[in-house]
């Protein structure tokens, strides 16, 4: 028996790549040929490192994107300006902690646009470039390896790019479904698994949707799931995975909405594989929520076995114990050992040392092998 390992998608961007990503995002001059060369090499290096670390299902590290949630403004019309983000509810009353985190993790320098016009697909070439670079890296370093590529879900876009144009949330979502569907289809057509990033279903309760009351929030994320399902209606569930999280930052997280309040909505989404936080101290106990949930037989659980907010290196035995909890719920064949979140969600922002990233993924592989041996 082998237990597969994976991660949520983003990997650290190096000091050569980050300035190029930020320049392109901010509309500043940059050398397009140099950009492609640097990104291609970074993706090749990342795929090679993942394979060497024993990762079963690899990604391109999202290395061609400035961030997982804002990259689409170069692909879609209707976005403009810059809106300063609100502090997460748990960090808002803690200015000294916010300053410390900014010093350690860096600043989020990417453009945070709003929706100011009709959303339409205008340029899918950046995705085709991502696919080309990823395929070349796999051919060189990971032939035959399972691979996935990330894409923002419609709901995630609404949480990061505030609506200042449409009459309501549903109208905004409807145009996002039409605009994003070609991206989802192209990833599948390229032979990759599609990962929909959906922190809007959890994290946005205390960030992008924090001004909503709980009832409105739950209605909103139910609409987001319906939009995701509409946009992926032509894709088989077993070709898709979705990621749900409460935010990849070191904070109190005492305003996180409990998993038990959203799980029924999460389970309505079509993707078969669900990636979620299960290692950090605020959510590790929620394995019992998955135990008690009504899980259909097609659902695959990909719990986070390692934390992406700390440079602590998890012991393989701890990882094995965590895996065994979920194997007892759905069987070892329906568990994929993953990470709580990404290692580089935004260019120039993050706490994890790149060398620790690879050490964590190697430890994940070792822990999965220990669990597999015991469960065989």
PyMOL commands that set and color helices and strands:
alter all, ss='L'
color gray80, all
select helices_A, chain A and resi 15-25+32-52+71-74+89-92+95-105+125-141+154-160+169-189+199-201+203-205+214-231+237-239+259-266+284-292+316-330+332-334+354-375
alter helices_A, ss='H'
color red, helices_A
select strands_A, chain A and resi 57-58+79-80+114-115+146-152+193-197+240-244+273-276+300-306+338-339
alter strands_A, ss='S'
color yellow, strands_A
deselect
rebuild
show_as cartoon
